[in-house]
């Protein structure tokens, strides 16, 4: 029998404080549970404003440890409702050591796994290298009650190598909690193309690896960035089977038939036909 997993993505705007965000997220999780969600993924750095528009030491105050209030609250909800929750946080690992992290809470409330963002951008208004050390846990899927999850974070979604490694290790659903949007001065000229490229890159991961994929994005205006929402789920064929609007909070629930992974891979046998003897160059920065 084919396993079916009900995936929920939470697309939300920042409500002004961690406590208010936790309350708002809890309300949306309860709604997701009422729609039979089993795996629920929150957006990147969900409990705080996006802090990286400037290099400001005061923003480190938004950080918390893995066993801090955000994860503890989600652990309680996960156990109460028997759901898996992907919890992206601004992690303080140790004094002076911070990561952009996703904690995967299993349906019994335990921490099933942790992923630390591997690719750290440094672009205008996305000055993440000031805040976050690169991840050191690799691209390891997390086994949960309902599915094996390959969890990346935002900038990771542009790298086919990451999606491939998650998939080769058995991930059934790739999840990319995200904070991406338009810079006001660029939106008119480049906005449509930027958003299309974002979705296209991830649809390609779903196709190339024959897996389900979900990307919950922030929404709303923060400083000079208009987060464009448009959270979506793609099938192993790359079809967009569910999508939220580019504005407003939204709960997106989609049924993911995990049996389709085998079906698609036998018809599009990309993994079978990989030339693993010929890819040594991928370990080089550039082939001179």
ZAMARGU-4260 file (C-alpha; in steps of 0.2 Angstrom, whole numbers, plus 5000, padded with zeros to 4 digits):
<rodrens>
0) 5000/5000/5000 | 5006/5018/4996 | 5010/5028/5011 | 5001/5045/5011 | 5008/5060/5021
5) 4998/5076/5024 | 5010/5090/5023 | 5007/5108/5029 | 5017/5123/5026 | 5014/5139/5037
10) 5017/5155/5028 | 5016/5170/5040 | 5021/5188/5043 | 5031/5193/5058 | 5019/5199/5072
15) 5030/5209/5082 | 5037/5198/5096 | 5043/5180/5099 | 5028/5177/5111 | 5015/5183/5099
20) 5023/5173/5085 | 5022/5157/5096 | 5004/5161/5099 | 5000/5164/5081 | 5010/5148/5075
25) 5001/5138/5088 | 4984/5144/5082 | 4989/5139/5064 | 4996/5122/5069 | 4979/5118/5078
30) 4971/5123/5061 | 4983/5112/5052 | 4979/5098/5064 | 4960/5100/5060 | 4964/5098/5042
35) 4973/5081/5046 | 4991/5088/5044 | 5005/5076/5049 | 5021/5085/5045 | 5021/5104/5048
40) 5035/5115/5042 | 5037/5133/5048 | 5047/5147/5039 | 5065/5152/5041 | 5069/5160/5058
45) 5050/5160/5061 | 5050/5167/5079 | 5059/5183/5075 | 5060/5197/5062 | 5072/5193/5048
50) 5088/5200/5056 | 5101/5201/5042 | 5096/5217/5033 | 5110/5225/5043 | 5125/5220/5053
55) 5119/5225/5070 | 5125/5216/5086 | 5109/5219/5095 | 5100/5207/5083 | 5110/5193/5092
60) 5097/5195/5106 | 5084/5186/5095 | 5095/5170/5096 | 5090/5155/5107 | 5097/5138/5111
65) 5090/5122/5103 | 5081/5119/5120 | 5075/5137/5121 | 5057/5143/5121 | 5052/5141/5103
70) 5057/5123/5102 | 5050/5118/5119 | 5033/5126/5114 | 5033/5116/5097 | 5038/5100/5107
75) 5023/5102/5117 | 5012/5105/5102 | 5019/5090/5093 | 5016/5078/5107 | 4999/5085/5110
80) 4993/5083/5092 | 5005/5069/5086 | 5012/5079/5072 | 5030/5082/5066 | 5035/5100/5066
85) 5050/5108/5057 | 5056/5122/5068 | 5068/5135/5060 | 5077/5145/5073 | 5091/5158/5076
90) 5102/5146/5086 | 5114/5151/5099 | 5125/5136/5100 | 5138/5143/5112 | 5144/5160/5117
95) 5149/5168/5100 | 5144/5154/5090 | 5127/5155/5081 | 5118/5145/5067 | 5103/5147/5056
100) 5095/5130/5061 | 5080/5119/5058 | 5075/5108/5073 | 5064/5093/5068 | 5052/5088/5082
105) 5045/5071/5080 | 5026/5067/5084 | 5030/5062/5102 | 5038/5078/5106 | 5056/5072/5105
110) 5069/5080/5094 | 5072/5069/5079 | 5086/5078/5071 | 5094/5095/5069 | 5100/5103/5053
115) 5112/5119/5052 | 5111/5129/5036 | 5126/5125/5026 | 5126/5138/5013 | 5127/5156/5020
120) 5123/5170/5009 | 5131/5188/5009 | 5120/5199/4998 | 5113/5216/5000 | 5100/5216/5014
125) 5104/5197/5017 | 5120/5199/5027 | 5120/5182/5035 | 5138/5178/5036 | 5139/5192/5050
130) 5127/5181/5060 | 5129/5163/5056 | 5143/5150/5056 | 5141/5138/5042 | 5133/5121/5047
135) 5143/5106/5051 | 5131/5092/5051 | 5130/5089/5033 | 5115/5084/5022 | 5107/5070/5033
140) 5089/5066/5032 | 5079/5065/5048 | 5068/5050/5051 | 5051/5054/5058 | 5035/5045/5062
145) 5028/5049/5045 | 5042/5052/5033 | 5060/5054/5030 | 5064/5072/5029 | 5078/5081/5020
150) 5078/5098/5028 | 5088/5113/5020 | 5086/5131/5024 | 5083/5145/5011 | 5100/5148/5002
155) 5102/5129/5002 | 5088/5128/4990 | 5099/5134/4975 | 5111/5120/4976 | 5107/5104/4967
160) 5122/5095/4977 | 5112/5097/4993 | 5096/5091/4986 | 5105/5076/4978 | 5114/5071/4994
165) 5098/5072/5005 | 5089/5061/4992 | 5103/5048/4990 | 5102/5046/5009 | 5084/5042/5008
170) 5074/5058/5010 | 5056/5056/5004 | 5051/5075/5006 | 5063/5089/5004 | 5059/5105/5014
175) 5066/5122/5012 | 5060/5134/5026 | 5063/5151/5017 | 5064/5170/5019 | 5066/5177/5002
180) 5058/5192/4994 | 5060/5208/4984 | 5071/5222/4988 | 5060/5238/4985 | 5072/5246/4972
185) 5074/5230/4962 | 5056/5223/4961 | 5050/5232/4946 | 5064/5227/4935 | 5069/5210/4942
190) 5055/5204/4953 | 5046/5192/4941 | 5062/5184/4936 | 5068/5182/4953 | 5053/5173/4959
195) 5051/5162/4944 | 5070/5156/4946 | 5067/5153/4964 | 5052/5141/4961 | 5060/5133/4945
200) 5076/5129/4955 | 5067/5119/4968 | 5055/5111/4955 | 5071/5104/4946 | 5077/5097/4963
205) 5060/5087/4964 | 5061/5081/4946 | 5080/5076/4946 | 5078/5067/4963 | 5060/5060/4961
210) 5055/5067/4978 | 5041/5078/4986 | 5047/5096/4990 | 5039/5109/5001 | 5045/5127/5003
215) 5036/5138/5016 | 5041/5157/5014 | 5039/5172/5025 | 5027/5185/5019 | 5025/5204/5022
220) 5036/5219/5022 | 5051/5220/5034 | 5062/5235/5032 | 5068/5236/5014 | 5062/5218/5009
225) 5045/5213/5003 | 5044/5194/5007 | 5035/5187/4992 | 5026/5172/5001 | 5021/5160/4987
230) 5024/5145/4997 | 5022/5129/4987 | 5023/5110/4986 | 5030/5101/4971 | 5027/5083/4967
235) 5041/5071/4961 | 5036/5076/4943 | 5040/5094/4948 | 5021/5099/4946 | 5016/5113/4958
240) 5002/5104/4967 | 4998/5118/4980 | 5003/5136/4981 | 5000/5150/4993 | 4997/5168/4987
245) 5011/5181/4987 | 5004/5191/5001 | 4995/5187/5017 | 4996/5173/5030 | 4992/5156/5023
250) 4990/5137/5028 | 4994/5126/5014 | 4990/5108/5016 | 4994/5095/5002 | 4993/5076/5002
255) 5010/5068/4997 | 5009/5050/4991 | 5026/5043/4994 | 5022/5028/4983 | 5024/5040/4968
260) 5043/5041/4972 | 5046/5024/4966 | 5034/5026/4951 | 5042/5042/4945 | 5060/5035/4947
265) 5056/5019/4937 | 5049/5030/4923 | 5062/5044/4924 | 5077/5033/4930 | 5089/5048/4933
270) 5097/5039/4949 | 5099/5023/4939 | 5109/5032/4925 | 5120/5043/4936 | 5138/5040/4931
275) 5146/5040/4948 | 5163/5035/4941 | 5164/5052/4931 | 5159/5066/4944 | 5176/5068/4952
280) 5176/5086/4946 | 5162/5091/4958 | 5174/5091/4972 | 5183/5106/4964 | 5179/5124/4966
285) 5182/5126/4947 | 5189/5115/4934 | 5204/5124/4926
</rodrens>
